[in-house]
Amino acid sequence: MRIIIFTGLLILPFTWAYAQKKGKIGKNQKAVIASIDSDQEALIALSDKIWSFEEVAFREDRSAKALADYAASRGFQVKTGVAEMPTALVAEFGSGKPVIGIMGEYDALPGLSQKTVSEKDPVHPGAPGHGCGHNLFGTASLGAAVAIKELIERGDLKGTVRFYGTPAEEKFFGKLWMIRAGLFDDVDVMMDWHPGAKTEAHVQSSLALVDFMVEFYGQAAHGASDPWNGRSAGDALELYTNGINYLREHVRPSVRMHYHIQDAGKVVNVVPDYARIMVRVRDSDREGMQLVWKRVEEMAEGAAIMANVDYQVSLISGIHEVLVNRTGGAQMQKNLEYLGPIIYTAEEVEFARQIQKATGKEEVGLDASINPLRATEEHPSGGSTDVGDVSFVVPTVRLSVTTAPADTPWHSWAVVACSGMSIGHKGLLYAAKTLGMTMVDLFEDEKLRQEVREEFLERKGDYVYQGMLPEGPPPLEYAD
């Protein structure tokens, strides 16, 4: 059974009726809700356009341009190509303090192209797709920024609102180079959200991570007539991956190790003189990650010695775990509870169940509830984000909003399908409202801003942030 839903531009202001029953909010927050409702067709169209572009890390040219053009059309001053990244941008409106920033991502994942249907069916076989919902992410954040801009323009708020278009979150981590360029230095509070399978103020951390490249250099030879004259870079690569896999038994349960073999030879009858592998190591914090990282790097030398080849290890980039801010999360929680749950149609619920059926999950539909603020900080679930690095530079308030069925495999075709239709659209608009309302709180309440910063400083302690990235420009050459 395949279900197709074409309700992209027919969404009503689905939270407002519920919100009117829930007490009072300020006029500026009401204005944010009204702004998002008024702009919903334009925001959905922008999100769908980015969804259709299917652009991966550092190649988001049309996606970045679409966001920049939209921001410019709404009166923002836009700078593109910032931090030596052609697809990075900053859009700003207002002047003076406070400066409240909001981040948006828009890169897709390779190989996940998918139609808005409830079974696997790519639009362009082998092409990328938005398996993390970043088409929704960037658009909703910009929508919230526009709503705040309108309030500043009318004189109802004072300060500066700034939208950061941050490329290459899925690979390479563009925010690192934006931090290096000083683009966050004057921000008082940063806002962030991410599509998910539940709606909550996000007060959980993430895994720290490092990416590096290992290259092996040997001697080519004929695979049959004189293989003894060859020194196989492919052998070294295989020995190296075996070493990584044997190490898995002897690391903490929180550690994750991944690799992507990028080159292991071109043809079967030539001893390969070159091999390349990208390696990723994660743990729940940077200290634990760094211990495993250095051990895995050292193993490359052992593999090279055994295969009698040369080797080189090159750092690509690494990211910190998220520094949680519960003060900001608690304020966001109030706005979530005011808005109430997203209301889904029977067709959307059935679409969700068919997605779950197709991916082997329990057919329970969508989690529309407003989850309570988590009382404790649990071990990170396994994901990583360069938002972590921003959170060590600027106090960062985070949000998760339902855009896909419960227990949906993330980074899969199933998320792509939901990100291009009404389930994702509803999450987009809901996120924009929640983010905008919380930004109003931060603009209006100096005490709240101070408390958010005090928690940030207490959690950071005496740690001096250092980005895990090599000298020089972003690795644009690795994007192809």
N, C-alpha and C positions, 0 to 999 in steps of 0.2 A: 504493500500500500504506500502510495506517495502522496503527500499533502503539499499543496502550493498555496501560499497566502500572498495576496497583493493588496495589502492595506497600508502601504507606506505613508501616503499623504492624507490619510483619513482619521488620524488619531485626534481624539478630543482632549481637552484639558482634564485628564483622567484623575488627577489627584485633588482638584480644587473642590469638588463637591464634598469629599471626605474631610478636607482641611477646614471647611467652613464650620464643621461641627466640633472643632477641637480647640476652642478658646481663641485667644487673640495673638496676633503678631503685629509687628510694626508696619508702618506704611511703606517703608523701603523694601521690606521683605515681600509684601504684597505686590509691589512694583516689579520685583524680580520674577515672581510667578507669572504676572501678566506679560512681561517681556518675553519669557520663554514660550508661553502659549501663543503670543502674537507671531513669533519667529519660527514656530514649529515646522512649517512646511519648508522654509529655507534651510533650516538645520538638518532636517531629514534628507533633503535633496543633496546637501553638501556631504553628509555622511555616506550616502549611497554612491556618490561620485567617487569618493576616496575608496570605497569598497570595490568599485568596478576597476579601479586603476591597478590593483594587485601589485604594489611596488614594495620591494624588499629594502633592507637597511642600506642607507646612503644612496639609494636609487629612487627615492620618493619625490622625484622632480615635480610631477603633476599634482601630487597630493599636497606638497608644501606650497605650491603656487596657488592651489585652490583655497587653502586656509589663509594665505597672505592676502589674496585678492578679496576674500570675504572680510577680513579684518580692515583692510584699507577702505572698502566700500562703506563700512560702518564708522569711519572716522578715526581709526587708530593710526598712529605713526608706526610704520612697519620697517624693520631692518631685516633683510634676508642675507643668507650666506654668512652668518655670524660664526665665530669660532672656527674658521677655516673649513666649514662644512656647507656645501652648496644648498643642502636641504634643511638647514637649521634657520630659525627665524625668531624674532622678538617683536611683539606688537604692544604698544603702550599708549595709554591715555591718562591725562591728568598731570599733576605736578605736586612735588613735596611729599611729606610723610603723612600717613603711613604708606609704605609700598607693599601691596599685597599681590603676590604672583600666583599664577596657576599654570600648570604644565599640561601639555597635550602631546600624545604620540600618534603615529600614523603609518608605521611600517608593517608590512605583511610578512608572512612566513612562506618559505619555498614549498612548492608541491601541494598546496592545499586548496587550489581553486575549486569552487563549489557553487552550484546554483542554490537558490532559496527553496530547496525541496527537502523532504524528510528522509531521503536515502542518498547514499553517496553518488554524486553525479556532477563532475567538474564542468565549469564553464569553458575552460581552456585546459585540457589534460596536461599535467605536469607544471602548470603555471602556479604562481603564489596565490595565497588567499589570506583573509583576515581571521586566522584561527585564534587570535587573542582579542579580537574586537577593537583594534586600535582605530578603525574608522569611526567608531562611536566615541572613543576616548578623546581624540583631538577635537572633534566637533562639539561635544558637550562642554568641554573646558572653555572653548572659544565662545560658545553660547552664554555661559555664565559670565565671562569677561565682558561681553557686549552689554548684558543687563546691568552690570556695575558701572560700565562706562556711561550709560544713559543717566544714571543717578548722579555721577560726578558732573556730567555736562549740565544737568539741571540745577546743580548746587546743593543737592540733597545729601551728598557725601563729599568729603574732602580727602585728597590724597591722590595716589597713583595706582592704577590697575595695570598689570602687565601679564600678557599671555606669552608663554614660552613654547614654541614649536620645537620639540626635541626628537631628532631622528634616531634611527638605528638602535632602538631599545632591545630588539630581539637578538642583536649581534653587534658587537663593537662598543655599544653604550655611549651614545653621543653626548649625554649630559656631562660626562667626565671632561670633555674638551670645553664645554660651555662653562663649567666651574673653573677650569684653568684660565679661561679668558676673562674671569671676573664678572660674569654676567649676573651672578646671584648676590654679589657682595652687599648691595644696599637694600635687599629685600627683608622686610620685617617678618612676614609669615608666608609660607608657600602652601598652595592647595594642590591636591593630587587625588585622582580616583582611578579605578580600574574596573572594567567589565568583569562580571563573575556569575556565580550560580546562587548567590544570596545577597541580601541588602543589609549592610551594617556599616557603622563607623569603624574604620579599619585601625585597630590598635594592637596588631600583631606584627612581629618583625618578619624578616626574610632571610634567605641564606646568602652569605658572602660567597664570592665567586672569583675565579681567575681564568683567563683564556691565554694560552700560549701556543706557538707553532714550533714543531720539531721537524727539522729537515735532515735527511741523511744523504750523503754524497759518496758514491762508490765508483766502480769501473765497469763500463758496459762490455759485453762479450756475447758471442753467439751461444744460444742456449743449448745447442747440441754438439757443435763441432769443437768448441773450446771453452766450455763453461768454467774450467779451472783458471782461465785468465780473467774471469770476472770477479768483482767484489760487489755483492748484491745489496743495494740500498733497500730493496724489498724485504730481504731477510732481516735486516736490522729493524725495519718497521714491524714485522711480525713478532720478533723477539721482544720489542718494546711493548706492543699491545698485550702479549702474554704476561709480561711483568706487571703491567697495570692490573690485569685481571686477577693475578695471583695476590696482589696487594689488597684486593677488596675484602678478603677475610680478616685482615689485620688492621683495619681502621675502625674508628668509632661508627656506630649506627647512623649518626647524623651526617656522615660524609657521603658525597656523591661524586663519582668520576665518570666522565663521558669522553668520547673521542669521535672524530670524523676523519676517516682516511680520505685524503684529497688527491693523492697521486701515489700509485704503487707500481708504476711501469705502464707502458703503452701497448705492448704486444707480448704474446706468450713465448716467442722464440728469442727474446733478447733478455739477458741478465740486466735488470734495471740499474742504472747508475744514479737515479734520483728517486726519492720518496718523501712525501710530506704528510703530516698528520696534525690536525688541530685538536688540542686537549683542553678539557675544562675540569676544574676541581672546585667543589663546593663544600662548605660546612656552615654551621649555624652562626659562627662569627668569624671575623677575619683572622684572629689569632689561631684558631683551630685549622682554618683553611690553609694558612701560610705554612704550617708544619707539613701537611700532606703535599702541598704544592712543591715545596723544595725537594721532598723525597721523590716525587714523580719526575721532576726535572733531572735529578741525579741518575735516575734509571735510564735515561736516554744515553748517557755515557757508557753504561754497561752494555746496552744493546749495540752501540757502535763498536765497542771493543770486540764483542763476540763475532760480529760480522766483518770486522776489519775494514770499517768505513769511517769517514769523518761525519761529524754532526754539528748542528747549530740549533740553539733554542732561542726563540724571540718572543718576548712579551707582547701580547696584543693589547689587553686591558684587563682590569679587574674591578670588582665593585664591592662595596661595603654592605653589611646588613642594614636594614632600616632601623633608624633611631625613632622609636615610638613616641608619640605625644598624646597622652591620654586627656590632657586638659582640653586641647582642641577637639579631640574625639568626643568628649562628653558634650561639648557645645553642639557639635554636628548631630549627635544623637537626638537632641531636643528637636532639631529641625526635621529629622527623619520621622520622629513620632508625630510631629505636627502634620506632615504631609500624608502619613499613613501608607498602606501598601499599594503597590501597583495593581490595577484591576485588569485582568486578562479576559478575553473573549473565549467562548467555548472552542472556537476554531484554533486559537493560539494554544490552548491547553492540549488539544488533541495533537497539534503539530509537535508540541514538546514530548508527548508520550510516544509518538512515532519515532522521534529522534532517539529517545531512550531505548525503544525496542530495537532500532537499527544498530545501536552501539552496545547492546547486551546489558542494559541497566534496568533497574526496577522502574516500571512505568507509573511514576508518581506525579508527573507534570512539573509545574514551576513552583518555586518557593517564593511566594509573594509577601511573606511576613517581614516585619521590621525586627530584626534580631536585636536582643538587648546588648548593651555595651559589655564586652567580655570582662569578667572580673579579674582574670589572671592572664598573664602573657604565656601562651603555650609555645611549645617548640615549633619553629617554622615548618610549614607543610611541605616545602620542597622547592618553591619558586624563588627566583632572584630578580632584582630590578635595580637599575641605576638610580632610581629614586632614593635608594639607600645613601648614596653619596651626597645627594642634595640635602638629605635629612641630617647630615653631619655638618652642613654649612649654614642651613637656614631651618628654623623650626618648621616642620612639615605636618600638615593635617591631611589625613587620608580617608578615602571612602571606597566602598565596594557596592555595586548595584547589580541586581539580577538582569542579565541580558541573554541567558541561556538556561536550559532545563537543569534541574538538580542532578548532580553527579555526572554531568556531561564531560567526556574526555576533553580536556583543554588542549590547545594547539592541534586541533583536529578539524576535519571537514564539517563536523556537527556545529561547531562554534561559528564557522564561516557562514553556514546556512542561516543561523539565527541573527547574525550581525548585519545581514542585508535585508531583513524583513521586520515586521511590526513588533516582534518580541524585543529585538535589539533597539528599535526606534523608541519604544516606551522607556527602556532603561536609559537611553541617551537623554531624553527630556527630563526624566526624573533626576538623573545625576546633575544636570545643569541647574535645576531648581535648588537642589540640596546644597550644591557648591556655592551658588550665588547667595542663598540665604545666609550661609555660614560666613561668607565674605562680608556681607553687611554687618554681621555681629562683630567681626574683627575690625572693620573700619570704624564702627560707632563706639566700641568699648575699649578704651585704652588699658583699663585694668585687665581685661581678658588677654589682650596682646602681651602684656607684661607677664601674666601668669604662664602663658604658652612659652614665652622665652625663658622664664625661670626654670621650667621643667626641662626644656632643651639643654640649658647650661648644666643643670644637675646631672642629667643622664650622660652628657658628653664628658663631664669631668675635666681632667687635665689632658685628655687626648687631643693631640694636634693633628688635624686632618691632613692626610697625604694621599693624593690620588694614585691609584695603581695603573699607571700608563706610561709608555715610553716617551722620551723626548721626541719632539717633532710633530708634524701634522697628523690628523686622524688617518687610519689605515684604509684610505679609500680604495687602494689597489686590491685589497682582499675581498671587496664586495662582489666582484665578478666571478 
